Amino acid sequence: KKKKETISKCSNGPRPPPLLVRPPSSILLVEKKMALKFEGSSHFRQRIVCSTLTGKPIIITNIRAGTSRPGLKDFEGNFLKLVEKITTGCAIEINEKGTAVKYTPGFISGGTINHHCGKSRSIGYFLEGILCLAPFGKAPLNATLRGVTNDDKDATVDAIRTSVLSLLDKFGVSIEEGLSIKVVSRGAPPLGGGSVILECPIVKELTPILLVDVGKVKRVRGISYAARVSPQIANRLIDGSRTVLNSFTSDIYITSDHRKAGPDSGGSPGYGLTLLAETTSGCNIIAERMGNAGDIPEDLGVETANILLEEILRGGCVDTSTQSLALLFMVICPEDVSKIRLGPLSDYTIQYVRNLQQFFGA
């Protein structure tokens, strides 16, 4: 009797039915309330990455609405396909016009995948996205990506291999444990035809970093690449960059990567230069340029060297293109103090900080 009396006092009426027997319409209403809502196509990749890491569903509307070509671009849909391959349990809903996307993330599974990145954006666009996710998967990731390896829109695979991987290594995603990017074949726009293999181990938790001392530049390294063009172009790029860099340091070593016409040179001719400045405190600063039709290789080498000097002058421990990744991993780190010195923030990084605050509450 006492038990019945206590139950009757605590209850305010009949018990609600269990969650599993709710009608589907009510479940959809709950999901819509929980989902974060955005408008527009800007920073699409940022939002998908943050949603996957936090497990929060998102709804993006008015994607290029009112333009002559509304809806998702092909590379954005391709990025969603890639995320779907490395995750399990995600749900993607796109309306008929492609102007609205609802993304419900699953968990990161990793594994071995093959993916064609298309020709609209380079492989670097996709690498930057999945490198934010791969270390937190259930299994190590072995991804073969095909498409354009070097262009002017996104970071090239050479810049990511030299700069981003060294930063991940500082966070505990160790290069010694298998973190690597291998360029099997190069592919310049518009036909592409390149191939890249990414291997990324998993980590239980990240290591906090302390990067506040930039140090002084002790040496400059780089790679000059050319595909389906004269091998002299790669050497002319090196000569042009040395005319600027020799005034600051004598420790300069730039390798030449020439690919003759064949399966490892892609379908289009192209050339470019990537430079890396290493400091006494272990910081890496990157600058790169891709050659276009009509460019003089010597002038392109001088321009790339000047861009590197500008990046060094900014005074950050990482270059501008790596700022957002450093801040993301600092947020994911365990509750410990991480410090990093950055130069002036780019517009992309500023928007990334806003997304981090909205998704992680940081």
Secondary structure, 3 states (H helix, E strand, C coil): CHHHHHHHHHCCCCCCCCHHHCCHHHHHHHHHHHCEEEECCCCHHHHHHHHHHHCCCEEEECCCCCCCCCCCCHHHHHHHHHHHHHEECCEEEECCCCCCEEEECCEECCEEEEEECCCCCCHHHHHHHHHCCHHHCCCCEEEEEEECCCCCCCCCHHHHHHHHHHHHHHCCCCCCCCCEEEEEECCCCCCCCEEEEEEECCCCCCCCCEECCCCCEEEEEEEEEEECCCHHHHHHHHHHHHHHHCCCCCCEEEEEEEECCCCCCCCCCEEEEEEEEEECCCCEEEEEEECCCCCCHHHHHHHHHHHHHHHHHCCCCECHHHHHHHHHHHHHCCCCCCEECCCCCCHHHHHHHHHHHHHHCC
